[in-house]
């Protein structure tokens, strides 16, 4: 078993690059899926709805390495869940209720999404994207008619993402047409006590990561909650802590990129084009080195926030950095506590 001190990542862990595995083709597919609904929203004069479309498009990230039908089924399940989380986030915003309710809802999403991701064997796994969806949408000011718009836009974008994947397969550019099949462990996963325990701890970490910045009076508390989720995602304690450190490092570098992009004063059309390129770049590298992927994800996320609800760029980037560091640190600390409890109970854990 690995001691807590032995979980700290080395420099080589931080800079190691995974295999390419034809990432350029799914990256282009995701980029196209991102571009279509966002261009449509610009064309009808509703760029503020782009953030909802972006989360619907996230369905296209799922199922890499699966054959067509399996990928479609996985993306559909994930996409439906994203649409629900977008809608719930918009409802939280429209309620204008207590932040404590929002924190509880996001923590509950983290728990439920962790369970679903394990039971349905989603790839990528974990609760990161659903937590990001509900958190970001809860922070975008809207009213009750806007809740319906959020649902329609997220669902429409999800359908576009699925269609783009199918078209790619039909015209012969999909490199994964003959790969594995999706076989979620539905019959056995529900009885896995470790699955439920891990989901509870993810919910606890996300709740703490929401409470701390809220008590301190910070803005955008969901960024800390998303960072905590990232640090709780991975096959073993070492991988989770490495992911948390990657989240911090990648966000720090990405924040510098974001400052430059946001201070250019881009038009809405230019923002969508740059965001699309960032989305493609993120997909190219996030599976190979998570920190490098975050270099592109960070400015992308901040640009989408600006499209939905423009604010001053410098404080926005500053808050992103501070709350990401705090949230990731909380997630790492919780994972270390879980690892220590497992060792005391003599529960075998992977290194």
WOJOFEN-V949778 format. One record per residue. N is the residue number from 1. RES is the residue in three letters. PHI is phi in radians with two decimals (* if undefined). NEAR is the number of other C-alpha atoms within 8 Angstrom. D_CENTER is the distance of its C-alpha to the mean C-alpha in Angstrom with 2 decimals. Layout:
N:RES:PHI:NEAR:D_CENTER  N:RES:PHI:NEAR:D_CENTER
This chain:
1:UNK:*:7:30.24  2:UNK:-1.68:7:28.38  3:UNK:-1.23:7:29.17  4:UNK:-1.04:9:26.70  5:UNK:-1.10:5:28.01  6:UNK:-1.31:6:27.48  7:UNK:-1.44:11:23.73  8:UNK:-1.11:9:23.41  9:UNK:-1.26:9:22.12  10:UNK:-1.56:6:24.77  11:UNK:-1.07:6:24.76  12:UNK:-1.11:6:24.92  13:UNK:-1.10:8:21.76  14:UNK:-1.21:11:19.91  15:UNK:-1.80:7:21.31  16:UNK:-1.11:8:21.55  17:UNK:-1.87:6:20.42  18:UNK:-1.38:7:19.72  19:UNK:-1.19:5:21.52  20:UNK:-1.22:7:20.87  21:UNK:0.92:4:21.42  22:UNK:1.12:7:21.72  23:UNK:-1.13:9:18.21  24:UNK:-1.14:8:19.78  25:UNK:-1.30:10:20.39  26:UNK:-1.11:12:17.00  27:UNK:-1.12:14:15.78  28:UNK:-1.15:9:18.60  29:UNK:-1.10:12:17.82  30:UNK:-1.14:15:14.27  31:UNK:-1.08:12:15.98  32:UNK:-1.16:10:18.67  33:UNK:-1.09:14:16.53  34:UNK:-1.24:15:14.88  35:UNK:-1.20:11:18.40  36:UNK:-1.02:9:20.38  37:UNK:-1.19:13:19.07  38:UNK:-1.25:13:18.64  39:UNK:-1.13:10:22.17  40:UNK:-1.06:8:23.44  41:UNK:-1.13:12:22.20  42:UNK:-1.15:11:23.86  43:UNK:-1.11:7:26.95  44:UNK:-1.66:6:27.41  45:UNK:1.34:6:26.88  46:UNK:-2.20:9:23.68  47:UNK:-1.13:11:21.19  48:UNK:-1.17:8:19.84  49:UNK:-1.53:12:18.27  50:UNK:-1.06:14:16.09  51:UNK:-1.11:12:13.01  52:UNK:-1.21:13:13.40  53:UNK:-1.12:17:14.04  54:UNK:-1.03:12:10.95  55:UNK:-1.27:14:8.83  56:UNK:-1.14:17:11.71  57:UNK:-1.16:17:11.61  58:UNK:-0.99:12:8.25  59:UNK:-1.01:15:10.76  60:UNK:-1.23:14:12.50  61:UNK:-1.28:12:10.13  62:UNK:-1.46:13:11.40  63:UNK:1.44:14:14.88  64:UNK:-1.07:9:15.64  65:UNK:1.60:7:19.12  66:UNK:-1.82:14:20.26  67:UNK:-1.24:12:23.23  68:UNK:-0.93:10:23.09  69:UNK:-1.13:6:23.65  70:UNK:-1.12:11:21.40  71:UNK:-1.10:14:18.47  72:UNK:-1.07:12:19.34  73:UNK:-1.15:8:19.52  74:UNK:-1.14:12:16.19  75:UNK:-1.12:14:14.47  76:UNK:-1.16:10:16.60  77:UNK:-1.09:8:15.72  78:UNK:-1.15:11:11.94  79:UNK:-1.12:14:12.69  80:UNK:-1.09:10:15.12  81:UNK:-1.13:9:12.86  82:UNK:-1.08:16:10.37  83:UNK:-1.05:14:13.67  84:UNK:-1.15:9:14.86  85:UNK:-1.19:13:12.04  86:UNK:-1.05:16:12.50  87:UNK:-1.12:14:16.19  88:UNK:-1.11:10:16.16  89:UNK:-1.07:15:14.43  90:UNK:-1.11:16:17.11  91:UNK:-1.11:11:19.71  92:UNK:-1.07:11:18.97  93:UNK:-1.16:15:19.47  94:UNK:-1.16:12:22.61  95:UNK:-1.21:7:24.04  96:UNK:0.91:6:24.33  97:UNK:-1.58:8:24.51  98:UNK:-1.17:6:24.21  99:UNK:-1.10:7:21.18  100:UNK:-1.13:7:21.92  101:UNK:-1.15:8:21.21  102:UNK:-1.11:11:17.80  103:UNK:-1.07:11:16.99  104:UNK:-1.10:9:18.41  105:UNK:-1.15:8:16.50  106:UNK:-1.19:13:13.04  107:UNK:-1.12:12:14.39  108:UNK:-1.11:9:15.77  109:UNK:-1.08:14:12.57  110:UNK:-1.08:17:11.21  111:UNK:-1.10:13:14.54  112:UNK:-1.10:9:14.80  113:UNK:-1.21:12:11.48  114:UNK:-1.11:13:12.43  115:UNK:-1.10:11:15.79  116:UNK:-1.07:9:14.86  117:UNK:-1.06:13:12.69  118:UNK:-1.35:12:15.80  119:UNK:-1.13:11:18.40  120:UNK:-1.62:9:17.13  121:UNK:0.94:12:16.30  122:UNK:-1.14:12:13.03  123:UNK:-2.33:8:12.20  124:UNK:-1.26:7:9.62  125:UNK:-1.54:11:10.22  126:UNK:1.49:12:9.06  127:UNK:-1.85:14:7.46  128:UNK:-1.02:11:4.06  129:UNK:-1.14:9:2.91  130:UNK:-1.08:13:6.48  131:UNK:-1.12:16:6.85  132:UNK:-1.04:11:5.13  133:UNK:-1.11:13:7.36  134:UNK:-1.17:16:10.30  135:UNK:-1.16:13:10.33  136:UNK:-1.12:11:10.42  137:UNK:-1.24:14:12.80  138:UNK:-1.22:14:14.90  139:UNK:-1.61:9:15.58  140:UNK:-1.57:10:16.85  141:UNK:-1.04:8:20.57  142:UNK:-2.73:9:21.80  143:UNK:-2.13:9:24.61  144:UNK:-1.16:8:25.19  145:UNK:-1.06:6:25.91  146:UNK:-1.16:10:22.60  147:UNK:-1.12:13:20.89  148:UNK:-1.09:9:22.53  149:UNK:-1.11:9:21.49  150:UNK:-1.06:13:17.80  151:UNK:-1.08:13:18.20  152:UNK:-1.13:8:20.29  153:UNK:-1.17:12:18.18  154:UNK:-1.11:17:14.93  155:UNK:-1.16:13:17.20  156:UNK:-1.08:11:19.12  157:UNK:-1.13:15:16.28  158:UNK:-1.08:17:15.17  159:UNK:-1.11:8:18.84  160:UNK:-1.05:12:19.10  161:UNK:-1.06:15:16.32  162:UNK:-1.15:13:18.28  163:UNK:-1.15:8:21.51  164:UNK:-1.06:11:20.55  165:UNK:-1.11:11:19.83  166:UNK:-1.17:10:23.14  167:UNK:-1.11:8:25.05  168:UNK:-1.03:11:23.90  169:UNK:-1.24:11:25.31  170:UNK:-1.15:7:28.48  171:UNK:-1.58:6:29.39  172:UNK:1.47:6:28.96  173:UNK:-1.80:8:26.22  174:UNK:-1.43:9:23.75  175:UNK:-1.36:7:24.10  176:UNK:-1.97:10:22.85  177:UNK:-1.13:9:25.39  178:UNK:-2.07:7:27.29  179:UNK:-1.57:8:24.70  180:UNK:-1.22:7:23.83  181:UNK:-1.91:8:23.62  182:UNK:-1.58:9:21.18  183:UNK:-2.27:5:22.95  184:UNK:-1.11:7:20.94  185:UNK:-1.40:9:23.04  186:UNK:-1.07:8:23.64  187:UNK:-1.27:5:27.15  188:UNK:-1.95:7:26.56  189:UNK:-1.13:10:23.05  190:UNK:-1.06:8:23.91  191:UNK:-1.57:5:26.70  192:UNK:-1.40:8:24.73  193:UNK:-1.13:6:25.16  194:UNK:-1.11:6:22.87  195:UNK:-1.02:11:19.93  196:UNK:-1.19:9:20.74  197:UNK:-1.09:8:21.47  198:UNK:-1.10:8:18.20  199:UNK:-1.12:13:16.36  200:UNK:-1.08:9:18.73  201:UNK:-1.14:10:18.06  202:UNK:-1.07:13:14.29  203:UNK:-1.05:13:15.33  204:UNK:-1.12:9:17.96  205:UNK:-1.06:15:15.90  206:UNK:-1.17:18:13.47  207:UNK:-1.10:13:16.71  208:UNK:-1.07:9:18.44  209:UNK:-1.18:16:15.75  210:UNK:-1.54:13:16.26  211:UNK:-1.18:10:20.01  212:UNK:-1.03:8:20.78  213:UNK:-1.14:13:19.66  214:UNK:-1.17:11:21.04  215:UNK:-1.10:7:24.33  216:UNK:-1.40:6:24.48  217:UNK:1.40:6:24.16  218:UNK:-1.45:9:21.14  219:UNK:-1.64:7:19.17  220:UNK:0.95:10:15.44  221:UNK:-1.11:12:15.19  222:UNK:-1.16:10:11.68  223:UNK:-1.11:13:10.65  224:UNK:-1.14:18:12.49  225:UNK:-1.20:15:10.96  226:UNK:-1.14:15:7.33  227:UNK:-1.11:15:9.29  228:UNK:-1.11:18:11.32  229:UNK:-1.08:18:8.78  230:UNK:-1.05:14:8.03  231:UNK:-1.27:18:11.82  232:UNK:-1.79:14:12.41  233:UNK:-1.92:13:10.77  234:UNK:2.70:11:13.45  235:UNK:-1.32:6:16.80  236:UNK:-2.72:9:18.97  237:UNK:-1.01:13:19.42  238:UNK:-1.07:10:19.96  239:UNK:-1.13:10:16.79  240:UNK:-1.19:16:14.75  241:UNK:-1.17:15:16.78  242:UNK:-1.03:13:16.54  243:UNK:-1.13:14:12.75  244:UNK:-1.12:17:13.24  245:UNK:-1.15:10:15.94  246:UNK:-1.01:11:14.08  247:UNK:-1.05:16:11.44  248:UNK:-1.18:13:14.60  249:UNK:-1.09:9:16.53  250:UNK:-1.10:15:14.11  251:UNK:-1.18:14:13.45  252:UNK:-1.06:10:17.24  253:UNK:-1.23:9:18.10  254:UNK:-1.09:14:15.55  255:UNK:-1.14:14:17.01  256:UNK:-1.13:8:20.36  257:UNK:-1.07:10:19.30  258:UNK:-1.08:14:17.80  259:UNK:-1.02:12:21.13  260:UNK:-1.10:8:23.08  261:UNK:-1.17:10:21.23  262:UNK:-1.21:10:21.27  263:UNK:-1.51:7:24.93  264:UNK:-1.27:6:26.01  265:UNK:1.20:6:26.32  266:UNK:-1.22:9:24.89  267:UNK:-1.31:6:25.69  268:UNK:-1.04:9:23.22  269:UNK:-1.12:9:24.05  270:UNK:-1.16:8:23.59  271:UNK:-1.07:10:20.19  272:UNK:-1.11:11:19.02  273:UNK:-1.13:9:20.67  274:UNK:-1.12:8:19.27  275:UNK:-1.09:11:15.69  276:UNK:-1.10:12:16.30  277:UNK:-1.11:9:17.67  278:UNK:-1.14:12:14.78  279:UNK:-1.08:15:12.43  280:UNK:-1.10:12:15.06  281:UNK:-1.10:11:15.42  282:UNK:-1.07:15:11.81  283:UNK:-1.17:15:12.15  284:UNK:-1.14:13:15.55  285:UNK:-2.03:11:14.75  286:UNK:-1.10:12:11.34  287:UNK:-1.40:9:12.99  288:UNK:-1.64:11:16.15  289:UNK:-2.69:13:15.30  290:UNK:-1.06:13:11.93  291:UNK:-1.08:15:13.66  292:UNK:-1.12:11:15.00  293:UNK:-1.05:16:11.81  294:UNK:-1.17:14:10.67  295:UNK:-1.04:16:14.07  296:UNK:-1.63:13:13.08  297:UNK:-1.15:12:9.50  298:UNK:-1.05:13:11.16  299:UNK:-1.13:15:13.94  300:UNK:-1.06:12:12.02  301:UNK:-1.09:8:10.01  302:UNK:-1.20:11:13.40  303:UNK:-1.15:12:15.31  304:UNK:-1.17:11:13.57  305:UNK:-1.10:11:14.30  306:UNK:-1.15:9:17.78  307:UNK:-1.10:12:18.33  308:UNK:-1.37:12:17.71  309:UNK:-2.70:9:19.58  310:UNK:-1.07:7:21.38  311:UNK:-2.46:6:22.24  312:UNK:-1.10:6:23.81  313:UNK:-1.21:9:21.77  314:UNK:-1.09:7:22.94  315:UNK:-1.07:7:22.22  316:UNK:-1.09:10:18.74  317:UNK:-1.16:12:17.95  318:UNK:-1.03:8:19.89  319:UNK:-1.09:11:18.00  320:UNK:-1.03:11:14.63  321:UNK:-1.15:12:16.30  322:UNK:-1.08:8:18.16  323:UNK:-1.30:13:15.59  324:UNK:-1.17:15:13.11  325:UNK:-1.07:11:16.19  326:UNK:-1.11:10:17.23  327:UNK:-1.12:16:14.07  328:UNK:-1.11:18:13.67  329:UNK:-1.10:10:17.43  330:UNK:-1.14:12:17.38  331:UNK:-1.06:18:14.96  332:UNK:-1.09:14:17.21  333:UNK:-1.08:8:20.26  334:UNK:-1.14:10:19.40  335:UNK:-1.13:13:18.79  336:UNK:-1.17:10:22.13  337:UNK:-1.11:8:23.83  338:UNK:-1.07:9:22.76  339:UNK:-1.10:11:24.04  340:UNK:-1.15:10:27.25  341:UNK:-1.10:8:27.80  342:UNK:-1.11:11:27.45  343:UNK:-1.16:11:30.02  344:UNK:-1.15:7:32.38  345:UNK:-1.54:6:32.24  346:UNK:1.02:6:32.76  347:UNK:-1.50:7:29.69  348:UNK:-1.10:7:29.13  349:UNK:-2.24:9:25.77  350:UNK:-1.34:7:24.56  351:UNK:-1.27:8:24.74
